[in-house]
Amino acid sequence: MMQQYIKELEQEPFDAEEFVERLAWRTIAETKSDSDDGDFNPVLLHESFVQAIKDLTLLEERQQKKCEKLESTVREDEAVFFQEIYNLLEQNKQAIDTFQELDGKINHVATKVLHLGDQLDSVNGPRARVVDAQRLMIHLSEFLSTGPLSSSVFTDPYRIDEAAEIIQKLYLIAQDLPSPKFETVKRKIERKYCDIEKQLIEEFASAITNEDLKRMKQIATVLSQFKGYSQCVDAYIDQSQAGCLLSKDVFGHLLPLCKYNYEVIKKVFSNPEQVMAKFVLNIYQLKLAEYIDRQLSSKLGSYSYLQTLYELYSKTNQLSNDLSIFDMGNDKNYLTKLTTNIFQKYINDYISIELKCLKERCSGNLQKYYESKNHQKKPIQSGGFQDLRRDLQAVIGTRANINIAQIENYGGETFLSEEVVIMILQDTKHAFERCRLLSRPEERSTNASQILDKLINSILTEHVDYAVELGLQAIPVVEGVKSPPEIYFFTVVHQSNNITHLVEKQFMDLVVPLIINSPKYNECLQKKKFVLEDIERKINTGLDRSLNAITTWVKLYLQSEQKKSDFKPDTDDFDTVASHACKTVSVYISSIIKEIKVNLDGNNVTAVLQELGIRLHRVVYDHMLQFQYNTAGAMVAICDLNEYRSCTKPLGPLVAELFETLHALCNLLLVKPENLQQVCSEDSLVNLEKSILHNFIQLRSDFKAQKQTILKV
């Protein structure tokens, strides 16, 4: 049982309550197995708990003794370890003392060694200089003698580095020798100097071919003291850049070429910054300049020329940005200056070519469009005189019932094309991008302004304004009622709005960033505003003429087709439906409303629909005052008003209110005379002037018979 207790007590985590529960259940289980009736026996449970307490007490005593024994062992081990650590600390202290003593002795010896080295240098330096001077004197005497040089230093090609060192010093000495006594010696030394220099450069070129960086570095170090050191650098640059323009992607090839050679230059030359600067200078002034001249000097059209120039300038700028990671000296604008020098002659006349090309392409696109429509552009005559002439023709034609106003509507063709405008905008977009990149900073806003002039002239003046003028002339002058006028001007407005939105977007996206901080900003805004306001003024004139044509036809049609018998039938046998004239007008007005909603947007559609409704109300109101109404005719008039109300419902709340009031006025034609007072006092009529109410009441067919009763209203 003890083993069972130990096993349970060592469980992690230990729960005392759970331990007691298991003991109780175990005892109960044993009791049930021994008893037949299965009753709970508390005595056995109590005895089991007592026995368990005794066992646990005994177990505790055993464990306590074991712990005391282990603690005693640990204390003994601790004392042993403390003694060992103390001994180690003493040994470490002795080692530190010994190290400090040794360090002092080393410093003392080092001081003596340095002193001895200084003494040796003071003795060896003069001796070395004397030996070097003696060697130079021997070689100088060789140059003083007649005949060829016999020293192995100058004849052995494998000792060329040593020969270079000697001849360089002799060359400096020779500069101080008096003339003309030593003129022959000086020329002989100079010839040997040039020969050795030439041999070193040739060997350097050979080492470049063999990619022997170690030998290249040795020769470059030797040649750095010679006059021809720049020839060594030039030889490296020429040989490493050979064939760099033969690649299909020249700019893509140049960056890896520079990266590779920059690593080589750092390993070979003692002045890598200057060499790398010259390496890049050679690429720009010789290689790139040649490549760019070849690309731009070929027979290119102006558009291809501008595209190529933009592409080359962009790639050159990108190459400059990529090469800026290399150390080429302290001039941060070095690469920018190189780029400017290459493109200077092309940038000088850039804007003149740009404007000429843009003008030709815009004119060409417009011309092709008008030719596709078989239309020959004609001068537009507009203004007060033309408007007056048009109005007089309309009045005379209406009264004389003859068509004297020759209106050409071109079969509904608007002569506006978003596709053509997008093509022009694409050209101007590229022009603005080139202007941003190719223009000098001080000329950028002026150049952008000139490009904007071409854009405004081509799209807004030559295309949109021209189409609006044609649209104005195509608005019909109503002279009869045979057929309702076809209004194409709403489509002109729709397309004009779309095009001006496209122009506005390009202006904000591309033009504004180029002119925002310059005096040209306000100038360009005013220029654009002036043209757009002129177009808007003409559009408003066209909308007014269009609404006038619509309402004039409605007026003439009602006058022509509405019969007096419609509102004063002889019998009561009639259909209570709207008159034929009203239905025809309603169908026409509904089609006009649909067309306006399709072609106009924003506040324009609300304003135009409301104006159309107000004018229609005026026409219908004046028309109704032309008739007399009996009871049956009043019913027909109310049916007409219901039809008008239905078709004008989309025209806005003000128009709905006007026709609602007119409908209420029609009730005055129907009610009994004694009820007129009550009807006139209703909310829909109470605010109207008395004259308006009396004008409608007088239209009743029974007005004369019931005059006394009616006049009391």
C-alpha positions in Angstrom: 0.0 0.0 0.0 3.0 2.3 0.8 4.1 2.0 -2.9 0.6 2.9 -4.0 0.7 6.0 -1.8 4.1 7.1 -3.0 3.0 6.7 -6.7 0.0 8.8 -6.1 1.8 11.5 -4.1 4.5 11.9 -6.8 1.9 12.8 -9.5 2.2 16.3 -10.9 0.2 18.3 -10.1 -0.9 16.7 -6.8 -4.4 17.4 -5.6 -5.2 16.5 -1.9 -8.9 16.4 -2.4 -8.7 14.1 -5.3 -6.4 11.8 -3.3 -9.0 11.5 -0.5 -11.8 10.9 -3.0 -9.8 8.1 -4.7 -9.2 6.5 -1.2 -12.9 6.8 -0.3 -14.1 5.3 -3.6 -11.6 2.5 -3.3 -12.8 1.6 0.2 -16.5 1.7 -0.9 -15.7 -0.5 -3.8 -14.1 -3.1 -1.6 -17.1 -2.9 0.8 -19.6 -3.5 -1.9 -17.7 -6.5 -3.2 -17.7 -8.1 0.3 -21.3 -7.4 1.3 -24.3 -9.0 -0.4 -26.8 -6.3 0.3 -24.4 -3.5 -1.0 -25.2 -1.1 1.8 -22.7 1.7 2.6 -20.5 0.8 5.7 -19.2 4.0 7.4 -17.2 2.0 10.0 -15.1 0.4 7.3 -14.6 3.8 5.7 -13.5 5.3 9.0 -11.1 2.5 9.7 -9.7 2.8 6.2 -9.1 6.6 6.7 -7.5 5.9 10.1 -5.2 3.3 8.6 -4.3 5.6 5.7 -3.4 8.4 8.2 -1.1 6.0 10.0 0.5 4.9 6.8 1.1 8.4 5.6 2.6 9.4 9.0 5.0 6.5 8.8 5.8 7.5 5.2 6.4 11.1 6.3 8.9 9.9 9.0 10.8 7.8 6.4 11.0 10.6 3.9 12.1 13.1 6.6 15.0 10.8 7.6 16.0 10.4 3.9 15.9 14.2 3.4 18.1 14.8 6.5 20.6 12.3 5.2 20.7 13.9 1.7 21.1 17.4 3.3 24.1 16.2 5.3 25.8 14.8 2.2 25.2 18.1 0.3 26.7 20.1 3.1 29.9 18.0 3.1 30.1 18.4 -0.8 29.6 22.1 -0.4 32.6 22.4 2.0 34.8 20.5 -0.3 33.9 22.7 -3.3 34.4 25.9 -1.4 37.9 24.7 -0.5 38.7 23.9 -4.2 37.4 27.3 -5.3 39.6 29.1 -2.7 42.6 27.2 -4.0 41.8 28.2 -7.6 41.4 31.9 -6.7 44.9 31.8 -5.0 46.4 30.2 -8.1 44.7 32.9 -10.4 46.1 35.7 -8.2 49.6 34.3 -8.5 49.1 34.0 -12.3 48.0 37.6 -12.6 51.1 38.8 -10.7 53.3 36.7 -12.9 51.7 38.1 -16.1 52.1 41.7 -15.0 55.8 41.1 -14.2 56.2 39.5 -17.7 54.4 42.4 -19.4 56.8 44.9 -17.8 59.8 42.9 -19.0 58.4 42.7 -22.5 57.8 46.5 -22.6 61.3 47.1 -21.4 62.8 44.8 -24.1 60.5 46.4 -26.8 61.8 49.9 -25.9 65.4 48.8 -26.3 64.5 47.1 -29.7 62.9 50.3 -31.0 65.8 52.4 -29.9 68.2 49.9 -31.6 66.0 50.0 -34.8 66.2 53.8 -34.8 69.9 53.6 -34.5 70.1 51.1 -37.3 67.9 53.3 -39.6 70.0 56.3 -38.9 73.0 54.4 -40.1 71.3 52.4 -42.9 69.3 55.3 -44.4 72.4 57.3 -45.5 74.1 54.1 -46.6 71.1 53.1 -48.7 71.0 56.6 -50.2 74.7 56.5 -50.9 74.3 53.0 -52.5 71.3 54.3 -54.6 73.3 57.3 -55.7 76.3 55.2 -56.6 74.0 53.0 -58.7 72.5 56.0 -60.5 76.0 57.4 -61.1 77.1 54.1 -62.6 74.1 54.1 -65.0 74.5 57.8 -65.7 78.1 57.2 -66.7 76.8 54.5 -69.1 74.7 57.2 -70.8 77.7 59.5 -70.8 79.8 57.0 -72.8 79.4 56.5 -76.5 77.8 53.5 -78.0 74.7 51.5 -77.0 73.8 50.7 -73.5 75.3 47.4 -72.2 73.9 47.1 -68.7 71.6 44.1 -68.3 69.1 46.3 -66.5 68.3 48.0 -69.8 68.8 45.0 -72.1 66.9 42.3 -70.1 63.2 42.6 -70.8 62.4 40.8 -67.6 64.0 43.6 -65.6 61.9 46.3 -67.1 60.4 47.4 -63.8 63.8 48.0 -62.4 64.9 49.8 -65.6 61.8 52.0 -65.3 62.6 53.0 -61.8 66.2 53.9 -62.7 65.4 55.8 -66.0 62.7 57.7 -64.2 65.2 59.0 -61.7 67.8 59.6 -64.4 65.2 61.6 -66.3 64.6 63.9 -63.3 68.4 64.3 -62.8 68.8 65.1 -66.5 66.4 68.0 -66.3 68.9 69.8 -64.0 72.0 69.2 -66.2 73.3 72.3 -67.9 72.9 72.7 -71.6 74.5 72.5 -74.1 77.3 70.5 -72.5 75.0 67.6 -71.6 72.5 68.0 -74.4 73.4 64.7 -76.0 73.1 62.8 -72.7 69.7 64.4 -72.0 68.4 63.3 -75.4 69.8 59.8 -74.9 68.1 59.5 -71.5 64.8 60.9 -72.9 64.8 58.4 -75.8 65.4 55.5 -73.3 62.7 57.0 -71.1 60.2 57.0 -73.9 61.2 53.5 -75.0 60.7 52.0 -71.5 57.4 54.0 -71.2 56.2 52.6 -74.5 57.2 49.0 -73.5 55.4 49.3 -70.2 52.2 50.5 -71.9 52.4 47.6 -74.4 52.9 45.1 -71.7 50.1 46.7 -69.8 47.8 46.3 -72.8 48.9 42.6 -73.0 48.1 42.1 -69.4 44.6 43.6 -70.0 44.1 41.0 -72.7 45.3 38.2 -70.4 43.2 39.6 -67.5 46.4 39.6 -65.3 45.3 42.0 -62.7 48.4 41.6 -60.6 50.7 42.5 -63.4 48.4 45.4 -64.4 48.6 46.8 -60.9 52.5 46.5 -60.9 52.8 48.3 -64.3 50.2 51.0 -63.3 52.2 51.6 -60.1 55.4 52.0 -62.0 53.8 54.2 -64.8 52.2 56.5 -62.2 55.6 58.2 -61.9 55.9 58.6 -65.7 54.5 61.4 -68.0 52.7 58.7 -70.0 50.6 57.5 -67.1 47.5 58.9 -68.8 48.3 56.8 -71.8 48.1 53.7 -69.5 44.7 54.8 -68.4 43.6 55.5 -71.9 44.8 52.1 -73.1 42.8 50.4 -70.4 39.7 52.4 -71.2 39.9 51.9 -75.0 40.5 48.2 -74.7 37.8 47.6 -72.1 35.2 49.7 -74.0 35.9 48.2 -77.4 32.8 47.0 -79.1 30.4 48.3 -76.5 28.1 49.9 -79.2 27.7 46.6 -81.0 25.2 45.3 -78.6 21.5 45.5 -79.6 20.7 47.0 -76.1 23.4 49.5 -75.8 22.2 51.1 -72.5 21.5 47.7 -71.0 25.1 46.7 -71.8 26.8 49.8 -70.4 25.8 49.4 -66.8 27.2 45.8 -66.4 30.3 47.0 -68.3 30.8 49.9 -65.8 30.2 47.6 -62.8 32.7 45.1 -63.9 35.4 47.6 -64.8 34.9 49.6 -61.6 35.9 46.5 -59.6 39.0 46.1 -61.8 39.9 49.8 -61.6 39.8 49.7 -57.8 42.2 46.7 -57.8 44.6 48.0 -60.5 44.9 51.8 -60.1 46.1 53.9 -57.2 43.6 56.7 -58.0 40.4 54.7 -58.9 38.1 57.8 -58.5 39.8 59.8 -61.3 40.2 56.7 -63.5 36.5 55.8 -63.2 35.5 59.4 -63.9 37.6 59.3 -67.1 36.1 55.9 -67.9 32.6 57.3 -67.7 33.6 60.5 -69.5 34.8 58.4 -72.4 31.6 56.4 -72.5 29.5 59.6 -72.6 31.5 61.9 -74.9 32.7 59.3 -77.4 30.6 56.2 -77.3 27.1 57.5 -76.3 27.5 60.7 -78.2 28.4 58.7 -81.3 25.5 56.4 -80.8 23.0 59.2 -80.2 24.2 61.2 -83.2 23.8 58.1 -85.4 20.3 57.5 -84.1 19.1 61.0 -84.5 20.9 62.0 -87.7 19.2 59.3 -89.7 16.2 60.4 -91.9 13.5 60.4 -89.3 10.2 62.2 -89.4 9.6 64.9 -86.8 7.4 62.6 -84.7 9.8 59.6 -84.8 12.7 62.1 -84.1 10.9 63.4 -81.0 10.1 59.8 -79.8 13.7 58.7 -80.3 15.1 61.8 -78.6 12.8 61.3 -75.6 13.7 57.6 -75.4 17.4 58.3 -75.6 17.3 61.1 -73.1 15.3 59.0 -70.7 17.7 56.0 -71.0 20.7 58.3 -70.6 19.2 59.8 -67.4 18.5 56.3 -66.1 22.0 55.3 -66.8 23.3 58.4 -65.0 21.2 57.4 -61.9 22.5 53.9 -62.0 26.1 55.1 -62.4 25.8 57.5 -59.4 26.6 54.7 -57.0 30.3 54.7 -58.2 32.8 57.1 -56.6 34.0 59.5 -59.4 35.1 62.5 -57.3 33.4 65.3 -55.4 31.3 66.8 -58.2 27.8 65.5 -57.6 26.6 67.0 -60.9 29.2 65.3 -63.0 26.9 62.9 -64.7 24.2 65.5 -65.2 26.7 67.8 -66.9 27.8 65.0 -69.2 24.2 64.3 -70.2 23.6 68.0 -70.8 26.6 68.3 -73.0 25.5 65.4 -75.2 21.9 66.6 -75.7 22.6 70.4 -75.7 22.3 70.8 -79.5 19.1 68.7 -79.7 17.4 70.5 -76.8 18.1 74.0 -78.3 15.6 73.5 -81.1 13.4 70.9 -79.4 10.3 73.0 -78.7 10.1 74.4 -82.3 10.1 70.8 -83.6 7.6 69.7 -81.0 5.1 72.5 -81.8 5.4 72.0 -85.5 4.9 68.2 -85.2 2.0 68.7 -82.8 0.3 71.1 -85.1 0.7 68.8 -88.1 -0.6 65.7 -86.3 -3.6 67.5 -84.8 -4.5 69.1 -88.1 -4.0 65.8 -89.9 -6.2 63.9 -87.5 -9.0 66.5 -87.7 -8.7 66.6 -91.5 -8.9 62.8 -91.8 -12.0 62.8 -89.6 -13.9 65.5 -91.6 -12.9 63.8 -94.9 -14.3 60.5 -93.5 -17.6 62.4 -93.0 -17.4 63.9 -96.5 -17.4 67.3 -94.8 -15.5 70.4 -95.9 -15.0 72.8 -93.1 -16.4 76.2 -93.7 -16.1 79.5 -92.1 -18.8 80.1 -89.4 -20.6 83.4 -89.3 -22.0 84.0 -85.8 -23.0 87.0 -83.7 -25.8 89.4 -83.2 -26.5 90.0 -86.9 -26.8 86.3 -87.7 -29.0 85.7 -84.7 -31.3 88.7 -85.7 -31.5 87.4 -89.3 -32.4 83.9 -88.1 -35.2 85.3 -85.9 -36.6 87.5 -88.6 -36.7 84.5 -91.0 -38.5 82.5 -88.4 -41.1 85.2 -87.8 -41.7 85.8 -91.5 -41.8 82.2 -92.4 -44.3 81.4 -89.7 -46.7 84.2 -90.6 -46.3 83.7 -94.4 -46.4 79.9 -94.1 -43.3 79.6 -96.3 -39.9 78.1 -95.6 -37.3 80.9 -96.1 -34.8 79.7 -93.4 -32.5 77.2 -95.0 -31.5 75.0 -92.1 -28.9 72.3 -92.7 -28.9 69.6 -90.0 -26.4 67.2 -91.7 -28.7 64.3 -91.0 -28.1 64.5 -87.3 -24.3 64.3 -87.6 -22.6 66.3 -84.8 -19.1 66.4 -86.2 -17.7 65.5 -82.8 -15.5 62.5 -82.2 -14.2 61.3 -78.9 -11.9 58.9 -80.7 -10.2 61.7 -82.6 -10.0 63.8 -79.4 -8.4 60.9 -77.6 -5.8 60.6 -80.4 -5.0 64.3 -80.1 -4.8 64.0 -76.3 -2.5 61.1 -76.6 -0.2 63.2 -78.8 -0.3 66.1 -76.4 0.3 63.8 -73.5 3.5 62.6 -75.1 4.3 66.2 -75.9 3.9 67.3 -72.2 6.0 64.3 -71.1 8.8 65.3 -73.5 8.4 68.9 -72.3 8.9 67.9 -68.7 12.1 65.9 -69.6 13.7 67.8 -72.4 12.9 71.5 -71.5 15.4 73.5 -69.5 14.0 74.3 -66.0 13.7 78.0 -66.8 11.8 77.3 -70.1 9.6 74.4 -69.0 6.5 76.5 -68.1 6.8 78.5 -71.3 7.1 75.4 -73.4 4.2 73.8 -71.6 2.1 76.9 -72.2 2.8 76.7 -76.0 1.8 73.1 -76.1 -1.4 73.9 -74.2 -2.2 76.5 -76.9 -2.0 73.8 -79.5 -4.2 71.5 -77.4 -6.8 74.2 -76.8 -6.8 75.4 -80.4 -7.1 71.9 -81.9 -9.7 70.3 -79.6 -11.7 73.2 -78.1 -11.5 75.8 -80.9 -11.1 73.8 -84.1 -13.2 70.8 -83.1 -15.6 71.5 -80.2 -16.4 75.2 -80.9 -16.8 74.5 -84.6 -19.2 71.6 -83.9 -21.2 73.7 -81.5 -21.5 76.4 -84.1 -22.7 73.9 -86.6 -25.1 72.6 -84.0 -26.4 76.1 -83.4 -27.1 76.5 -87.1 -28.7 73.1 -87.3 -31.3 73.9 -84.7 -34.6 74.1 -86.7 -36.6 77.2 -87.1 -40.2 76.0 -86.6 -42.4 77.2 -89.5 -45.1 74.6 -89.6 -46.7 71.7 -87.8 -46.2 68.9 -90.4 -43.6 67.2 -88.2 -42.1 67.9 -84.8 -38.6 69.4 -84.9 -35.7 67.0 -84.6 -33.3 68.4 -82.0 -29.7 67.1 -82.4 -28.2 69.8 -80.3 -28.6 67.8 -77.1 -26.2 65.2 -78.5 -23.7 68.0 -79.4 -23.9 69.1 -75.7 -23.3 65.6 -74.5 -20.3 65.0 -76.7 -18.9 68.5 -76.0 -19.1 67.9 -72.2 -17.3 64.5 -72.5 -14.5 66.1 -74.6 -14.1 69.1 -72.3 -13.9 66.7 -69.3 -11.1 64.8 -71.0 -9.3 68.1 -71.7 -9.7 69.2 -68.1 -8.3 65.9 -66.8 -5.2 66.2 -68.9 -4.8 69.9 -67.9 -4.9 68.9 -64.2 -2.7 65.8 -64.6 0.0 67.0 -67.0 -0.1 70.7 -67.5 -0.6 72.0 -63.9 2.6 70.2 -62.5 4.6 72.0 -65.2 3.3 75.5 -64.7 2.1 75.6 -61.1 4.9 77.6 -59.6 5.4 80.0 -62.6 3.6 83.2 -63.9 2.3 81.0 -66.7 -0.2 79.3 -64.3 -2.7 82.1 -64.2 -2.2 82.9 -67.8 -3.0 79.3 -68.8 -6.0 79.2 -66.5 -7.5 82.4 -68.0 -6.8 81.2 -71.5 -8.6 77.9 -70.9 -11.4 79.6 -69.0 -12.0 82.1 -71.8 -12.4 79.4 -74.5 -14.6 77.2 -72.3 -16.8 80.0 -71.2 -17.3 81.0 -74.9 -18.3 77.4 -75.7 -20.5 77.3 -72.7 -22.2 80.6 -73.8 -22.9 79.1 -77.2 -24.2 75.9 -75.7 -26.6 77.9 -73.5 -27.7 79.8 -76.6 -28.3 76.5 -78.4 -30.2 75.0 -75.4 -32.4 78.1 -75.4 -33.0 77.8 -79.1 -33.7 74.1 -78.8 -36.3 74.7 -76.1 -37.8 77.5 -78.0 -38.1 75.3 -81.1 -39.8 72.6 -79.1 -42.3 74.9 -77.4 -42.9 76.9 -80.6 -43.9 73.6 -82.4 -46.1 72.6 -79.5 -47.8 76.0 -79.6 -48.3 75.9 -83.4 -49.4 72.3 -83.3 -52.0 72.9 -80.6 -53.3 76.0 -82.5 -53.6 74.0 -85.7 -54.9 70.6 -84.4 -56.9 71.5 -81.4 -60.5 72.0 -82.4 -63.0 74.2 -80.6 -65.4 71.2 -80.6 -62.9 69.3 -78.4 -63.8 71.5 -75.4 -67.4 72.3 -76.5 -69.0 69.2 -77.9 -72.6 69.4 -79.0 -73.6 66.2 -77.2 -72.7 64.4 -74.0 -71.8 61.3 -75.9 -68.0 61.4 -75.8 -65.0 59.5 -74.4 -63.5 61.0 -71.3 -59.9 60.7 -72.6 -57.3 63.3 -73.6 -57.7 64.9 -77.0 -55.6 63.7 -80.0 -53.6 67.0 -80.1 -52.7 66.6 -76.4 -51.6 63.0 -76.8 -49.4 63.8 -79.8 -47.7 66.7 -77.8 -47.3 64.4 -74.8 -45.6 61.7 -76.8 -43.2 64.3 -78.3 -42.4 65.9 -75.0 -41.7 62.5 -73.4 -39.2 61.7 -76.2 -37.6 65.1 -75.7 -37.3 64.5 -71.9 -35.7 61.1 -72.5 -33.2 62.6 -74.9 -32.3 65.4 -72.5 -31.7 63.0 -69.6 -29.5 60.8 -71.8 -27.4 63.7 -73.1 -27.2 66.1 -70.1 -25.9 65.5 -66.6 -25.5 67.1 -63.2 -27.2 70.5 -62.6 -27.6 71.0 -66.4 -30.2 68.4 -66.8 -32.2 69.7 -63.8 -32.1 73.3 -65.0 -32.9 72.5 -68.7 -35.8 70.2 -67.7 -37.2 72.8 -65.4 -37.0 75.5 -68.0 -38.7 73.2 -70.6 -41.5 72.6 -68.1 -42.0 76.3 -67.4 -42.2 77.2 -71.1 -44.5 74.3 -71.7 -46.8 75.4 -68.9 -46.9 78.9 -70.4 -47.8 77.5 -73.9 -50.5 75.2 -72.4 -51.9 78.0 -70.2 -52.1 80.5 -73.1 -53.6 77.8 -75.3 -56.4 77.0 -72.9 -57.3 80.6 -72.7 -58.3 80.5 -76.4 -61.4 78.3 -75.9 -64.7 78.1 -74.2 -65.7 75.1 -72.3 -69.0 73.4 -71.5 -69.3 70.7 -68.9 -68.3 67.9 -71.3 -65.4 70.0 -72.7 -64.2 70.8 -69.2 -63.9 67.0 -68.6 -61.8 66.8 -71.8 -59.6 69.7 -70.6 -59.1 68.0 -67.3 -58.1 64.8 -69.1 -55.7 66.8 -71.2 -54.2 68.4 -68.0 -53.8 64.9 -66.5 -51.9 63.8 -69.6 -49.7 66.9 -69.4 -49.1 66.4 -65.7 -48.1 62.8 -66.4 -45.6 63.6 -69.1 -44.1 66.6 -67.3 -43.7 64.8 -64.0 -39.9 64.2 -64.5 -39.4 68.0 -65.0 -39.1 68.8 -61.4 -41.3 69.9 -58.4 -41.7 73.5 -59.6 -43.2 72.3 -63.0 -45.4 69.8 -61.2 -46.7 72.5 -59.0 -47.5 74.8 -62.0 -49.4 72.0 -63.8 -51.2 71.1 -60.5 -52.4 74.7 -60.2 -53.5 74.7 -63.9 -55.4 71.5 -63.2 -57.1 73.2 -60.3 -58.0 76.1 -62.5 -59.6 73.7 -65.0 -61.9 72.6 -62.1 -63.4 76.1 -62.3 -64.7 75.1 -65.7 -66.6 72.1 -64.4 -68.1 72.9 -60.9 -71.5 74.4 -60.5 -71.7 78.2 -60.3 -72.7 78.2 -56.6 -69.6 76.1 -55.7 -67.1 78.4 -57.4 -66.6 80.4 -54.3 -65.6 77.3 -52.3 -63.3 76.0 -55.1 -61.5 79.4 -55.4 -60.8 79.4 -51.6 -59.0 76.0 -51.7 -55.3 75.8 -51.0 -54.3 75.3 -54.7 -56.0 78.5 -55.8 -56.2 80.8 -52.8 -52.9 82.5 -53.5 -53.6 83.2 -57.2 -54.5 86.7 -58.4 -58.2 87.4 -58.9 -57.6 88.3 -62.5 -56.3 84.8 -63.3 -59.3 83.2 -61.6 -61.7 85.5 -63.5 -59.9 84.8 -66.8 -60.6 81.1 -66.4 -64.1 81.5 -65.1 -65.0 83.6 -68.2 -64.1 80.6 -70.4 -67.2 78.7 -69.1 -69.9 78.4 -71.8 -72.5 79.3 -69.2 -70.7 82.4 -68.1 -73.2 84.8 -69.7 -76.2 83.0 -68.5 -74.9 82.6 -64.9 -73.0 85.9 -64.9 -74.6 87.3 -61.9 -74.0 84.3 -59.8 -70.5 83.8 -61.1 -69.4 87.4 -60.6 -70.0 87.1 -56.9 -66.8 84.9 -56.7 
